[in-house]
Amino acid sequence: MDFERYYLDLFEMLNSSCKKIASGKYDKLDSEKLFELAKKGRYPSFLAELAESFGMMLVKVEAREFRLKQTIEELEETKAKLEKNSQALERKISNQVKSESGTTDIKK
């Protein structure tokens, strides 16, 4: 077996997956390749550790993105409620002003 070619192929696989992940244009297969390379005992330990580190970064980024999406949804819901309440208050104030101006006209 040509170990040099073997290592180069493994590094190319790791590099390719990492580039796609870094650009944000990756799919499930790219992350699966990364986690496959992280298997200790199956691949050289230095490569497996590097792949594991990149895999952990990927997991943390995906978790952060998930939390951000949840936060955005919550903020949008809160904004919609605030806008609804603001419109209701504006109507109430407008009705109150109309009511008071009608009362003022009667006293004159």
Secondary structure, DSSP 8 states (H G I E B T S, - for coil): --HHHHHHHHHHHHHHHHHHHHHT---HHHHHHHHHHT-BTTB-HHHHHHHHHHHHHHHHHHHHHHHHHHHHHHHHHHHHHHHHHHHHHHHHHHHHHHHHHHHHHHH-
